[in-house]
Amino acid sequence: MCGIVAAVTQRNIIDFLLEGIQKLEYRGYDSSGLAIINQNDNIIRIRCVGRVNKLSKKVKKKKLFGKIGLAHTRWATHGKVSEKNTHPHISSHIAVVHNGVIENNLKLRNFLEKKGYIFYSDTDTEVIAHLLHWEQTKTGQSLPEVVQRSKIKLNGNYSMVVMDAYNSSRLIAVRSGSPLVIGLGIEENFIASDQIALLNITKRFIYLEEGDVAVVERKKINIFEKNGFIIKRREITSNVKYKPVNKGKYKHYMEKEIYEQPISIRNALNNRLKKDTINFSELGNREKSFFLNAEHIQIVACGTSYHAAMVSRYWFESLANIPCDVEMASEFSSRKLAVRKKSVFITLSQSGETADTLAALRISKKLGYLGSLTICNMQGSSLVQESDCYLLTKAGIEIGVASTKSFTTQLTVLLMLVAEITKFKKQKDDIEKKIAKTLNVLPFRIEEILKKNTLIKAIANQLSNKKNILYLGRGDQYPIAMEGALKLKEISYIHAEAYPSGELKHGPLALIDKNIPVIITAPKNSLLEKTKKNIKEICARGGVIYVFSDQEIDLEKNMTIIKIPYVEEIIAPILYIIPLQLLAYYIALSKGKNIDQPRNLAKSVTVE
């Protein structure tokens, strides 16, 4: 969601601030702004609605100079999309940028209005700025002391960076539930909500931990833990290589990322898959003992990651013979829980910063799980830092808001994990060999399916004017139907709904007519004959069907069969999402939608 970039240096930082927030555009935003302290110790602020390019043009007209400053991309939570609500927010000599939500902002706003403060925005961020000013005026303390004092009064998950025109040598950074990282330079230091914004200028980072307050100057950094005691946090050197990401020959990042999936999966398999064996060197003896002793798996995730988790439940239970429950993170955090005996807690997240998933992980630590594992795409993320162990998907940077390669690499890592568990528990050797054999051919199978793009594009043109589309799947294809429907909703804004095929008679059959297309995935498995019966039921009621299958299926009236190349049953869920991703993409393309940054959505959902 929102992005933060800040710096205190010995050079003009205008270009750095603009380039930094431009690198965070993929997270999703609706407006952007920056503020610097100029040579006269005045705060100069420029904001605008729309893309960072628009802000850049506005800034360059002003010919600004500043050695300290902060910038922000906003995804609206409090107040509509407007310039007055865009960060930074100012109270006298104090400027603030902020990610997250202040849950008690209305109570604080009422208090501050009674003290005479005038609000020019609808945001909870302006509440922070005025609160800091009020506390400093009342106590006469330094701003770092005021920040420590004030953060106790702020309820919610958030991070913020504060700049003070009365002391232009330092920035103050606070992490309380939302990530912040400090980038270390030579006589200059930087702050960002994501290391991607800083990778072109430094490889040295300090990740703030929960409750930390950091006073960041050019030549030194002091970090105070949640109780106010000074603490030294570990410096890490990032091995992530900064590569300017561009679309190359593709029209959109999403299209590029769909076609990158064979490469991404090879990266996920690299050094983990060797002939007939699978080995996660990342898991030590302690972590392996979690799974050796486990009698249950609990997986928690959101959105696309939730669908990957649902697929893996079929694998854990049918291949590793271990019970598995899957729950949406927002629901897990919202109810009283009964934990199964000897259960391992697994989280899935592309960014590693998903607020609901992080909240669920923190709750799980008090519930007696054997241990926690996160499967994530971002090393150094909050989920990675706060879990007992982690496995990286190695998908590479994903710019498109609608996840594609993150989903298939999550499934790849999950399937390898299933193989590892069967090995830890000394179950049948042929399970690991069978999984390894299918994973070896997986990238090649995807390359074959991607060659069907012309056929899928033609079908997309037939469906682009529809108002509603129904997706059906059986067994491990049901979560694939859900993910296919989600992709279509996200980028085309067509209402799409997914159901298990076996539920047709329990309600959805009432929807069937010539105006609602039905999309079905039907790979060769033990459920295929039942799926064929569902197809006949729909056709008998005048439904229009599009079937993706690698099997021969009798052609009915108003039915289109899209023949998929042969697919091994174990990896069929990974393969069958590819045509559904392409279908959603081409439908959105024909409708002229903003595919990479669909309305109202953000790449990294860092608020609950």
C-alpha positions in Angstrom: 0.0 0.0 0.0 1.5 3.4 1.0 5.2 3.9 0.5 7.7 5.9 2.5 11.2 7.2 1.5 13.3 9.6 3.5 16.9 10.7 3.7 19.4 12.9 5.6 22.5 13.6 3.5 25.1 16.1 2.5 23.7 16.6 -1.0 20.5 17.6 -2.7 18.0 14.7 -2.3 15.1 15.8 -4.5 15.9 13.3 -7.3 16.5 10.5 -4.8 13.1 11.1 -3.1 11.3 11.0 -6.4 13.2 8.0 -7.7 12.6 6.2 -4.4 8.8 6.5 -4.4 8.8 5.7 -8.1 10.3 2.3 -7.2 7.4 1.8 -4.8 4.7 2.5 -7.3 4.0 -1.2 -7.8 2.6 -1.3 -4.2 -0.4 0.7 -5.3 -1.3 4.3 -4.6 -3.5 7.2 -5.6 -1.5 10.3 -4.8 2.1 11.3 -3.8 4.0 14.1 -2.2 7.3 15.2 -0.6 8.7 17.7 1.8 12.2 19.0 2.3 13.8 21.5 4.7 15.5 24.2 2.5 18.6 26.3 3.2 16.5 28.7 5.2 15.2 26.0 7.5 11.7 26.2 6.1 9.6 23.1 5.2 8.7 23.1 1.5 5.9 20.7 0.6 4.6 19.6 -2.8 1.8 17.2 -3.3 -0.5 16.0 -6.1 -3.1 13.4 -7.0 -2.0 10.8 -9.5 1.2 9.3 -10.7 4.7 10.1 -9.4 5.6 11.4 -12.8 3.0 14.2 -12.3 4.6 15.0 -8.9 8.1 15.1 -10.6 7.0 17.6 -13.1 5.5 19.8 -10.4 8.7 19.5 -8.2 11.1 20.3 -11.1 9.3 23.6 -11.8 10.2 24.7 -8.3 13.9 24.0 -8.5 14.1 22.8 -4.9 17.2 22.1 -2.8 17.3 20.2 0.4 19.6 17.8 2.2 16.9 16.3 4.4 13.4 15.3 3.4 10.7 12.7 3.1 8.3 11.4 0.4 5.2 9.3 0.3 2.8 7.5 -1.9 -0.7 7.3 -0.5 -3.4 4.6 -0.8 -6.5 6.3 0.7 -7.8 4.9 4.0 -9.1 8.1 5.8 -10.5 10.7 3.5 -11.0 10.7 -0.3 -8.3 10.9 -2.9 -7.4 14.6 -2.9 -4.4 16.8 -2.6 -5.4 18.0 0.9 -5.3 14.4 2.1 -2.0 13.6 0.4 1.1 13.2 2.6 3.3 14.7 4.0 1.2 16.5 6.7 2.5 19.4 8.6 1.9 21.0 12.0 4.0 24.2 12.4 7.7 23.0 12.1 6.9 19.3 12.1 6.3 17.2 9.0 5.0 13.6 9.0 4.6 10.7 6.6 2.8 7.6 7.8 1.8 4.1 6.7 -1.0 2.2 8.4 -4.1 3.2 10.4 -4.5 5.1 13.7 -7.6 3.4 15.1 -8.2 6.1 17.8 -7.7 9.0 15.5 -11.2 10.5 15.9 -10.8 10.6 19.7 -7.4 12.3 19.3 -8.8 14.7 16.6 -11.6 15.8 19.0 -9.1 16.4 21.8 -6.7 18.4 19.5 -9.6 20.5 18.1 -10.5 21.5 21.6 -6.9 22.6 22.1 -7.3 24.9 19.1 -5.7 22.9 16.3 -7.2 23.4 12.8 -7.4 20.3 10.5 -7.0 20.8 6.8 -7.4 17.1 5.9 -9.5 14.1 6.7 -6.5 11.9 7.5 -5.3 10.2 10.6 -1.8 11.3 9.7 -2.5 15.0 10.4 -3.6 13.9 13.8 -0.1 12.5 14.4 1.5 15.8 13.3 -0.7 17.9 15.6 -0.3 15.5 18.5 3.5 15.7 18.3 3.4 19.5 18.1 1.0 19.6 21.1 3.1 17.3 23.2 6.3 19.3 22.4 4.7 22.6 23.2 3.3 21.3 26.5 6.5 19.5 27.7 9.3 21.4 26.0 11.0 18.1 25.3 13.1 17.3 22.3 11.3 15.7 19.4 12.7 12.2 19.9 11.4 12.3 23.5 8.1 13.6 22.3 7.8 10.8 19.7 8.5 8.2 22.4 5.9 9.8 24.6 3.3 10.2 21.9 3.5 6.7 20.3 1.9 5.3 23.4 -1.2 7.3 22.7 -1.5 6.0 19.1 -3.5 2.8 18.7 -3.2 0.7 15.6 -0.6 -0.8 13.2 1.6 1.9 11.6 5.0 3.3 10.8 6.0 6.9 10.4 8.9 9.2 9.7 9.0 12.7 11.3 11.1 15.7 10.2 11.6 18.8 12.3 12.5 22.2 10.8 13.9 23.3 14.1 16.5 20.6 13.9 17.3 19.8 10.2 20.1 17.3 11.0 17.9 14.3 11.9 14.8 12.2 11.0 12.8 10.1 13.5 11.4 6.8 12.4 8.9 4.7 14.3 7.8 1.1 13.6 4.6 -0.1 15.3 3.2 -3.0 13.2 4.2 -1.7 9.7 7.7 -2.2 8.3 10.5 0.3 8.1 14.1 -0.2 7.0 17.2 2.1 7.4 19.7 2.1 4.6 23.2 2.9 5.6 25.4 5.2 3.5 28.7 7.0 3.8 27.9 10.1 5.9 24.3 9.8 4.8 21.4 7.6 5.8 18.1 6.6 4.4 14.7 5.3 5.5 12.1 3.4 3.5 9.1 1.1 3.9 10.7 -1.4 1.4 14.4 -2.0 0.7 13.6 -1.9 -3.1 13.5 1.9 -2.9 17.1 2.0 -1.6 18.9 -0.9 -3.5 20.5 1.3 -6.1 22.3 3.4 -3.4 23.1 0.9 -0.6 23.2 -2.8 0.2 23.6 -2.3 4.0 20.4 -2.3 6.0 19.0 -2.3 9.5 15.4 -3.5 9.8 13.6 -1.8 12.7 11.8 -4.2 15.0 8.3 -3.9 16.6 8.1 -0.8 18.8 11.5 0.7 17.7 12.1 4.4 17.5 15.2 5.4 15.5 16.9 8.8 15.5 18.6 8.9 12.1 21.4 11.5 11.4 24.0 11.7 8.7 26.8 10.1 10.7 25.0 8.2 13.4 21.9 6.3 14.2 20.4 5.7 17.7 17.7 3.1 18.0 15.4 2.8 21.1 13.4 -0.3 21.7 9.7 -0.2 22.8 10.5 0.5 26.4 12.8 3.4 25.5 16.2 1.8 26.1 18.9 2.3 23.5 19.6 -0.9 21.5 21.9 -2.1 18.7 20.0 -3.8 15.9 21.8 -6.1 13.5 23.1 -4.8 10.2 22.5 -7.0 7.2 24.0 -6.9 3.7 21.3 -7.5 1.1 22.1 -10.0 -1.7 19.2 -8.7 -3.7 20.4 -7.3 -7.0 18.9 -4.1 -8.1 17.7 -4.3 -11.7 15.6 -1.6 -13.2 12.4 -3.4 -14.0 10.8 -2.7 -17.4 8.1 -4.4 -19.5 10.4 -5.3 -22.3 8.4 -6.6 -25.3 5.2 -6.9 -23.2 2.3 -4.4 -22.9 1.9 -4.9 -19.2 3.9 -6.2 -16.2 1.2 -8.7 -15.6 1.6 -10.2 -19.0 5.4 -10.3 -18.6 5.0 -12.0 -15.2 2.7 -14.6 -16.6 5.3 -15.5 -19.2 8.1 -15.4 -16.6 6.6 -18.3 -14.7 8.8 -21.1 -16.2 11.9 -19.1 -15.1 10.5 -18.2 -11.7 9.7 -21.9 -11.0 13.2 -22.9 -12.1 14.5 -20.4 -9.6 12.3 -21.8 -6.9 13.6 -25.3 -7.7 17.2 -24.3 -8.0 19.5 -26.0 -5.4 16.4 -27.7 -3.9 15.5 -30.3 -6.5 18.2 -32.8 -7.5 17.1 -35.6 -9.8 14.8 -37.7 -7.6 15.4 -35.9 -4.3 14.2 -32.6 -2.7 16.2 -30.8 0.0 15.6 -27.5 1.8 19.0 -26.6 3.1 17.3 -23.6 4.7 15.6 -25.9 7.3 17.9 -26.9 10.1 17.5 -29.7 12.6 15.3 -27.7 14.9 12.9 -26.7 12.1 12.8 -30.3 10.8 11.8 -31.5 14.2 8.6 -29.3 13.9 7.5 -31.3 11.0 8.8 -34.7 12.3 6.6 -34.3 15.4 3.7 -32.6 13.6 0.3 -34.2 13.6 -1.4 -31.2 12.0 -0.7 -28.3 9.7 -2.5 -24.9 10.1 -2.1 -22.5 7.2 -3.2 -18.9 7.3 -3.1 -16.5 4.3 -5.0 -13.8 2.4 -6.2 -13.5 -1.2 -4.2 -15.3 -3.8 -1.9 -16.8 -1.1 -5.1 -18.3 0.5 -5.9 -20.1 -2.7 -2.4 -21.5 -2.8 -2.9 -22.7 0.7 -6.2 -24.4 -0.2 -4.5 -26.3 -3.0 -1.8 -27.5 -0.6 -4.3 -28.9 1.8 -5.1 -31.5 -0.7 -1.4 -32.3 -1.1 -0.7 -32.4 2.7 -3.5 -34.8 3.3 -3.4 -37.1 0.2 0.4 -37.3 -0.2 1.8 -36.7 3.3 -1.2 -38.1 5.3 -1.2 -35.2 7.6 -4.4 -33.3 8.5 -4.3 -29.7 7.3 -6.6 -26.7 7.9 -6.6 -23.5 5.9 -8.1 -20.2 7.1 -8.2 -16.6 5.9 -5.9 -14.5 8.1 -8.5 -11.9 8.8 -10.9 -14.6 10.2 -8.2 -16.3 12.1 -7.5 -13.1 14.0 -11.2 -12.4 14.6 -12.4 -15.4 16.6 -11.7 -17.5 19.7 -9.4 -20.4 18.6 -9.0 -24.0 19.6 -5.6 -25.3 18.5 -5.1 -28.9 17.5 -2.4 -30.9 19.2 1.1 -30.9 17.7 0.3 -28.4 15.0 2.7 -26.4 12.9 1.7 -22.9 11.9 2.4 -21.8 8.3 1.8 -18.4 6.7 1.9 -17.5 3.0 2.5 -14.0 1.7 4.0 -12.5 -1.4 5.3 -9.4 0.3 5.8 -10.7 3.8 4.1 -7.6 5.1 0.4 -8.5 4.8 -1.1 -7.0 7.9 -3.8 -9.6 8.6 -1.3 -12.5 8.1 1.2 -10.8 10.5 -1.5 -10.3 13.1 -2.4 -14.0 12.8 1.3 -15.0 13.2 1.6 -12.8 16.4 -1.6 -14.4 17.8 -0.3 -17.9 17.0 2.8 -17.4 19.2 0.6 -17.4 22.3 -1.4 -20.5 21.3 1.2 -23.4 21.7 2.0 -24.3 18.1 5.1 -26.4 17.6 6.6 -23.7 15.5 6.0 -21.3 12.6 7.1 -21.3 9.0 6.5 -18.6 6.4 6.6 -19.1 2.7 7.4 -15.7 1.2 8.9 -13.8 -1.7 10.8 -11.1 0.3 13.8 -11.8 2.4 14.0 -9.4 5.4 10.2 -8.9 5.5 8.3 -8.9 8.8 6.9 -12.4 8.3 10.5 -13.7 7.6 11.9 -11.9 10.7 9.1 -13.0 13.1 8.7 -16.6 12.0 10.8 -19.5 13.4 11.8 -20.4 9.9 11.1 -19.4 6.3 11.2 -20.6 2.7 11.6 -18.1 -0.1 9.7 -18.6 -3.3 12.4 -16.8 -5.4 9.7 -15.5 -7.8 11.6 -12.2 -8.3 10.0 -8.8 -8.1 6.4 -8.8 -9.1 5.0 -5.4 -10.2 1.5 -6.3 -11.3 -1.0 -5.9 -8.5 -2.7 -9.2 -9.5 -0.3 -11.9 -8.5 0.6 -14.6 -11.0 4.2 -15.9 -10.6 4.0 -15.5 -6.8 1.0 -18.0 -6.8 2.7 -20.7 -8.9 6.0 -20.4 -7.0 4.2 -20.6 -3.7 2.5 -23.8 -5.0 5.9 -25.2 -6.1 7.5 -24.6 -2.7 4.5 -26.1 -0.9 4.6 -29.2 -3.0 8.4 -29.5 -2.3 7.6 -29.1 1.4 5.1 -31.9 1.2 7.8 -34.1 -0.2 10.2 -33.1 2.6 7.6 -33.9 5.3 7.1 -37.4 3.8 10.9 -37.8 4.1 11.1 -36.5 7.6 8.4 -38.9 8.7 10.0 -41.8 6.8 6.9 -42.4 4.7 7.0 -44.1 1.3 10.1 -43.1 -0.7 8.1 -43.1 -3.9 6.2 -40.0 -2.9 9.3 -37.8 -2.9 10.5 -39.4 -6.2 7.1 -38.9 -7.8 6.9 -35.2 -6.7 10.5 -34.6 -7.8 9.8 -36.2 -11.2 6.8 -34.0 -11.9 8.5 -30.8 -10.7 11.4 -31.5 -13.1 9.0 -31.2 -16.0 6.8 -28.4 -14.6 8.5 -25.5 -16.3 8.4 -27.3 -19.7 4.7 -28.0 -19.2 4.0 -24.3 -18.5 5.9 -23.3 -21.6 3.6 -25.6 -23.6 0.4 -24.1 -22.1 1.6 -20.6 -22.8 1.6 -21.4 -26.5 -2.2 -21.6 -26.3 -2.3 -17.8 -25.9 -3.9 -17.1 -29.4 -6.8 -19.5 -28.7 -7.3 -18.0 -25.2 -7.3 -14.5 -26.6 -10.1 -15.4 -29.0 -12.2 -16.7 -26.2 -11.5 -13.6 -24.1 -13.0 -11.5 -26.9 -16.2 -13.5 -26.7 -16.4 -13.0 -22.9 -15.3 -9.4 -22.5 -18.8 -7.9 -22.6 -20.3 -10.3 -20.0 -21.5 -9.0 -16.7 -21.1 -12.2 -14.7 -19.0 -15.4 -15.1 -19.1 -18.6 -13.1 -16.0 -20.7 -12.4 -16.3 -24.4 -11.4 -13.7 -26.9 -10.2 -13.6 -30.2 -8.3 -11.1 -31.3 -5.6 -7.8 -29.4 -6.0 -9.2 -27.6 -9.0 -11.8 -25.7 -6.8 -9.1 -23.4 -5.4 -7.9 -22.9 -9.0 -11.4 -21.9 -10.0 -11.4 -19.4 -7.0 -8.0 -18.0 -8.1 -9.2 -17.7 -11.8 -12.3 -15.8 -10.6 -10.3 -13.5 -8.4 -7.9 -12.7 -11.3 -10.9 -11.7 -13.5 -12.5 -9.6 -10.8 -9.2 -7.8 -10.0 -8.3 -6.6 -13.4 -11.4 -6.6 -15.6 -14.0 -5.6 -12.9 -16.4 -8.3 -14.2 -18.2 -10.1 -11.4 -16.9 -13.6 -11.2 -17.8 -16.3 -8.7 -16.3 -19.8 -8.0 -18.0 -22.9 -6.7 -17.1 -26.5 -6.2 -18.6 -28.4 -9.1 -20.4 -30.7 -6.7 -22.3 -27.7 -5.2 -24.1 -26.9 -8.4 -27.4 -28.5 -7.3 -27.2 -26.6 -4.0 -28.0 -23.2 -5.4 -25.7 -22.1 -8.3 -27.7 -24.1 -10.8 -30.4 -21.4 -10.5 -28.0 -18.9 -12.2 -27.5 -21.0 -15.3 -28.7 -19.4 -18.5 -27.3 -18.3 -21.8 -26.1 -15.0 -20.3 -23.7 -16.4 -17.7 -20.8 -18.2 -19.1 -19.4 -21.1 -17.1 -15.6 -21.9 -17.0 -14.6 -25.3 -16.0 -11.2 -26.9 -15.5 -11.3 -30.7 -16.0 -7.9 -32.4 -15.8 -7.6 -36.2 -15.9 -8.1 -37.5 -12.3 -10.5 -39.6 -10.3 -13.1 -36.8 -10.4 -13.2 -36.3 -14.1 -16.4 -38.5 -14.7 -18.3 -36.4 -12.1 -17.1 -33.2 -13.7 -18.5 -34.5 -17.1 -21.9 -35.0 -15.4 -21.8 -31.4 -14.2 -21.1 -30.3 -17.8 -24.2 -32.2 -19.0 -26.3 -30.7 -16.3 -25.3 -27.2 -17.3 -25.8 -27.9 -21.0 -29.3 -29.3 -20.4 -30.3 -25.9 -18.9 -29.0 -23.9 -21.8 -25.7 -22.9 -20.2 -22.7 -21.7 -22.2 -19.6 -23.6 -21.2 -15.8 -23.2 -21.7 -13.9 -26.3 -20.6 -10.1 -26.4 -20.2 -9.0 -30.1 -20.3 -6.3 -32.4 -21.5 -8.9 -35.2 -22.0 -11.4 -36.0 -24.7 -14.8 -34.7 -23.6 -18.0 -35.1 -25.7 -18.9 -31.8 -27.3 -22.3 -30.4 -26.3 -24.3 -27.5 -27.6 -23.0 -24.1 -26.5 -19.8 -25.7 -25.4 -16.2 -24.8 -26.2 -13.3 -27.1 -25.3 -9.8 -25.6 -24.9 -7.4 -28.6 -25.3 -4.5 -28.3 -22.8 -1.3 -30.3 -23.3 -0.9 -33.4 -21.1 -0.4 -32.6 -17.4 0.7 -34.9 -14.6 -2.0 -35.1 -12.0 0.1 -33.9 -9.0 1.0 -30.6 -10.7 -2.3 -30.1 -12.5 -3.4 -27.2 -10.1 -0.2 -25.3 -11.0 -0.7 -25.9 -14.7 -4.4 -25.1 -14.9 -4.1 -21.7 -13.4 -2.0 -20.5 -16.4 -4.8 -20.4 -19.0 -7.1 -18.7 -16.4 -4.5 -16.0 -15.8 -4.2 -15.5 -19.6 -8.0 -15.4 -19.9 -8.3 -12.7 -17.3 -5.5 -10.7 -18.8 -6.9 -10.8 -22.3 -10.4 -9.9 -21.2 -9.1 -6.9 -19.2 -7.0 -5.9 -22.2 -9.9 -6.0 -24.6 -11.9 -3.8 -22.1 -9.0 -1.3 -21.9 -8.5 -1.6 -18.1 -5.5 -0.5 -16.1 -4.2 -4.0 -15.7 -1.1 -3.5 -13.6 -2.7 -1.1 -11.2 -6.4 -1.9 -11.0 -8.7 0.6 -9.1 -8.9 0.5 -5.3 -6.3 -2.3 -5.0 -2.7 -2.3 -3.6 0.1 -4.8 -4.1 1.1 -5.0 -0.5 -1.8 -4.9 1.9 -0.2 -3.4 5.0 -3.4 -2.4 6.9 -6.0 -4.7 8.3 
